[in-house]
């Protein structure tokens, strides 16, 4: 195995694109470079496509990136997320079971949907799944624009899944800290909650800026995290601004242990190369 590996991530959002180069060396992962670029409205297709292609080509040329090591995330608002509980007996044929039940989990027919899933918890008789569904035309738009510049993504994710994997990696594969992952991207706010080593909640709502902080704290209270019977969560913030500026009172909240940027390791813990299971979606949405 090479001592130094790198991968290129493209995070498509409603009004911006984030380009990230990740490097791994001697069991550590760090951002080698990242850029955040505003985008024109998606309705302006020609301008949108041309700008995306130009930004990606420039970033790839600058870092001599292999086009075989590219992962993308698509906007969360285009994805339907479901936490699903199924009998353990379905495990051997899980994809077929989910495909058959697509109309139960989405307002669309299965011919219109691409999906993926991961098992977040296994019990004696039950499987607990995280599943993500997207309409095929929405996904195809991103795939087709990348193919125009010779990129066939190795994986398609949503940003929250990728971030939770990074937090899990930084913990050395041990799920001893219960992270809540907060994504602040105008005009949306996304919150993901992990409890007992399992991904439990994924909330994605449009929040006016003046209401976000109060509604976030109210949501944490409603989900009953940080109570006397359970440890306070660590809040990991995905935002292109310091957490104190985004939500000034978060650190003062009695329900929150602290807020950290995703690239930071868990406090007082060493990163290790062994990642454990994590929360990986499979490489291809079908």
C-alpha distance (Angstrom), angle and dihedral (degrees) to the residues before:
residue distance angle dihedral
X1 . . .
X2 3.79 . .
X3 3.78 116.7 .
X4 3.76 90.2 -136.0
X5 3.80 123.4 44.0
X6 3.77 128.9 170.8
X7 3.78 136.5 -170.1
X8 3.77 134.9 -172.8
X9 3.79 122.0 -132.2
X10 3.81 126.4 -164.2
X11 3.80 115.1 -166.2
X12 3.80 111.4 -167.2
X13 3.79 114.7 -158.5
X14 3.79 132.8 173.6
X15 3.79 96.4 -95.7
X16 3.80 104.9 10.5
X17 3.78 145.1 31.1
X18 3.81 124.8 -136.9
X19 3.81 118.3 -153.1
X20 3.80 115.5 -163.8
X21 3.79 133.2 -178.4
X22 3.82 112.3 -158.1
X23 3.78 121.5 -165.0
X24 3.79 128.0 -165.7
X25 3.77 121.2 -161.9
X26 3.79 129.2 161.5
X27 3.79 93.7 -10.2
X28 3.80 96.9 -47.1
X29 3.80 131.6 110.1
X30 3.78 122.7 -155.3
X31 3.78 138.0 161.7
X32 3.78 107.6 -100.3
X33 3.79 91.1 -171.1
X34 3.78 138.7 -21.2
X35 3.78 135.4 -171.6
X36 3.80 131.2 -167.0
X37 3.79 116.0 -156.2
X38 3.81 128.9 -177.0
X39 3.79 115.6 -128.7
X40 3.80 133.9 -151.6
X41 3.83 117.0 -111.3
X42 3.81 112.9 -69.6
X43 3.80 88.9 -121.1
X44 3.80 88.2 70.9
X45 3.80 90.5 71.6
X46 3.80 100.5 172.4
X47 3.81 93.7 48.7
X48 3.82 91.1 43.2
X49 3.80 93.9 50.2
X50 3.80 94.3 44.7
X51 3.80 93.4 49.4
X52 3.80 93.7 47.2
X53 3.81 92.4 49.1
X54 3.80 92.5 48.0
X55 3.81 94.4 48.4
X56 3.80 94.2 47.7
X57 3.81 94.7 45.8
X58 3.80 91.2 50.0
X59 3.82 92.5 49.2
X60 3.82 92.6 46.8
X61 3.81 92.6 48.8
X62 3.78 92.8 46.6
X63 3.81 93.7 55.1
X64 3.83 99.7 28.9
X65 3.81 88.6 -123.4
X66 3.79 121.1 -174.1
X67 3.78 110.6 -120.5
X68 3.81 88.4 -143.5
X69 3.82 92.9 68.9
X70 3.79 101.1 59.2
X71 3.80 126.2 127.3
X72 3.78 124.5 -177.0
X73 3.77 136.9 -162.9
X74 3.77 122.1 -155.1
X75 3.82 126.8 -147.3
X76 3.80 112.4 -73.4
X77 3.81 92.0 -136.2
X78 3.82 89.3 64.8
X79 3.82 92.0 55.3
X80 3.80 130.2 77.9
X81 3.80 110.7 -145.8
X82 3.78 122.6 -159.8
X83 3.80 133.3 179.7
X84 3.79 104.6 -148.0
X85 3.80 132.9 -169.9
X86 3.82 116.7 -155.9
X87 3.81 134.9 168.8
X88 3.80 114.5 -90.4
X89 3.80 89.3 -120.6
X90 3.83 88.9 73.0
X91 3.82 93.3 63.2
X92 3.82 96.8 95.4
X93 3.81 91.7 53.2
X94 3.79 99.8 27.3
X95 3.79 99.5 135.4
X96 3.78 92.4 51.4
X97 3.80 90.9 48.9
X98 3.80 92.0 51.6
X99 3.79 92.4 44.9
X100 3.81 90.9 52.8
X101 3.81 91.1 50.5
X102 3.83 97.9 46.0
X103 3.85 92.1 113.4
X104 3.81 87.6 56.2
X105 3.81 93.1 56.0
X106 3.82 100.4 35.0
X107 3.82 137.8 30.5
X108 3.82 89.7 -117.5
X109 3.78 137.9 83.0
X110 3.80 117.7 -106.6
X111 3.81 92.4 -111.1
X112 3.82 88.4 64.5
X113 3.81 97.1 50.2
X114 3.79 139.3 80.1
X115 3.78 115.2 -168.1
X116 3.76 146.6 172.4
X117 3.78 136.5 -172.9
X118 3.78 145.9 -173.5
X119 3.79 131.9 -155.5
X120 3.80 107.7 -116.6
X121 3.81 97.7 178.0
X122 3.80 137.6 9.9
X123 3.80 124.6 -156.8
X124 3.77 129.9 178.5
X125 3.80 95.1 -88.9
X126 3.81 103.5 10.6
X127 3.78 143.2 60.6
X128 3.80 120.7 -151.4
X129 3.80 112.3 -152.9
X130 3.75 138.5 -170.8
X131 3.81 108.1 -149.4
X132 3.80 130.6 -177.4
X133 3.81 123.9 -162.3
X134 3.81 127.9 -169.8
X135 3.79 132.6 175.0
X136 3.79 109.1 -106.1
X137 3.83 96.5 -126.3
X138 3.82 89.3 55.6
X139 3.80 92.1 51.7
X140 3.80 94.3 40.6
X141 3.79 91.3 58.0
X142 3.81 91.8 65.0
X143 3.81 93.9 40.2
X144 3.79 93.0 51.0
X145 3.79 95.8 49.1
X146 3.81 90.4 51.1
X147 3.80 92.3 48.6
X148 3.79 88.3 58.4
X149 3.81 87.8 67.8
X150 3.80 96.4 39.7
X151 3.81 99.3 -96.9
X152 3.78 122.3 135.0
X153 3.81 104.9 -179.8
X154 3.79 115.9 -123.1
X155 3.81 89.2 -148.8
X156 3.79 141.6 5.6
X157 3.79 119.0 -147.1
X158 3.73 144.2 154.6
X159 3.80 113.1 -109.6
X160 3.81 94.6 -115.3
X161 3.83 92.5 58.7
X162 3.80 90.7 50.7
X163 3.81 92.1 47.5
X164 3.79 94.3 49.3
X165 3.79 88.1 51.9
X166 3.79 89.3 53.8
X167 3.81 92.0 50.3
X168 3.80 89.5 48.6
X169 3.81 90.4 50.2
X170 3.79 91.3 51.0
X171 3.81 89.8 52.9
X172 3.80 90.4 58.9
X173 3.80 91.7 -112.5
X174 3.81 92.8 -59.8
X175 3.77 116.5 125.7
X176 3.77 94.6 -153.8
X177 3.78 97.4 123.7
X178 3.77 120.1 61.2
X179 3.80 106.3 -138.1
X180 3.76 126.0 -162.1
X181 3.77 109.7 -157.5
X182 3.78 117.9 -149.8
X183 3.81 122.9 -167.5
X184 3.79 116.1 -166.3
X185 3.79 110.7 -166.7
X186 3.79 119.2 147.8
X187 2.95 122.6 -81.0
X188 3.81 94.5 10.3
X189 3.76 137.9 62.7
X190 3.80 120.8 -159.5
X191 3.79 125.4 -169.1
X192 3.81 125.1 -172.4
X193 3.78 122.1 -171.3
X194 3.80 128.3 -159.2
X195 3.81 118.6 -164.9
X196 3.77 129.0 173.3
X197 3.80 91.1 -1.4
X198 3.82 92.3 -57.8
X199 3.79 131.2 105.0
X200 3.81 102.6 -115.5
X201 3.80 110.9 168.4
X202 3.79 139.6 22.4
X203 3.79 114.8 -176.5
X204 3.80 120.8 -178.0
X205 3.79 117.9 177.3
X206 3.79 139.7 154.4
X207 3.81 106.5 -109.6
X208 3.80 124.3 -175.8
X209 3.82 107.9 -127.1
X210 3.80 93.3 -115.7
X211 3.84 91.5 56.3
X212 3.79 102.5 40.5
X213 3.78 101.5 90.9
X214 3.80 96.4 46.2
X215 3.80 92.9 44.5
X216 3.80 92.0 47.4
X217 3.79 92.3 54.8
X218 3.82 90.2 45.0
X219 3.82 89.6 52.2
X220 3.80 91.7 51.2
X221 3.80 89.1 51.8
X222 3.80 92.3 48.5
X223 3.79 91.5 51.8
X224 3.81 88.3 53.6
X225 3.79 96.4 -129.0
X226 3.77 121.8 153.4
X227 3.81 93.7 27.7
X228 3.78 124.0 150.5
X229 3.81 90.2 -95.8
X230 3.81 95.4 54.9
X231 3.82 135.1 40.0
X232 3.76 120.9 -97.4
X233 3.80 113.7 -95.5
X234 3.76 125.2 -118.4
X235 3.78 110.5 -124.2
X236 3.80 115.6 -140.6
X237 3.77 113.4 -162.6
X238 3.80 124.6 -150.6
X239 3.78 103.2 -164.5
X240 3.79 137.3 118.9
X241 3.78 91.0 -122.7
X242 3.82 133.0 63.0
X243 3.83 112.6 -81.7
X244 3.82 91.2 -123.0
X245 3.79 90.1 57.8
X246 3.80 93.8 44.4
X247 3.82 94.6 49.2
X248 3.82 111.1 6.1
X249 3.83 96.2 -171.9
X250 3.81 99.0 47.0
X251 3.77 94.5 96.8
X252 3.80 90.6 49.9
X253 3.82 94.3 52.3
X254 3.84 112.0 110.2
X255 3.81 88.7 -143.7
X256 3.81 96.6 60.1
X257 3.77 126.6 69.7
X258 3.78 95.0 -158.6
X259 3.80 143.9 -53.4
X260 3.80 123.7 -109.3
X261 3.78 136.6 176.2
X262 3.83 114.7 -111.3
X263 3.80 94.3 -113.9
X264 3.80 91.7 61.0
X265 3.80 120.2 90.2
X266 3.77 121.5 -119.3
X267 3.80 108.9 -80.0
X268 3.81 114.1 -88.2
X269 3.81 93.5 -0.2
X270 3.78 131.4 109.2
X271 3.78 123.0 -129.4
X272 3.79 116.4 -120.9
X273 3.78 134.0 -167.9
X274 3.81 93.6 -123.1
X275 3.78 106.7 87.4
X276 3.79 102.8 -179.5
X277 3.78 117.8 -152.7
X278 3.79 101.4 -37.4
X279 3.79 121.9 174.4
X280 3.78 100.8 -72.9
X281 3.75 122.3 163.8
X282 3.76 114.6 -149.8
X283 3.79 119.7 -92.9
X284 3.80 97.9 -107.7
X285 3.81 130.4 48.5
X286 3.78 109.4 -146.8
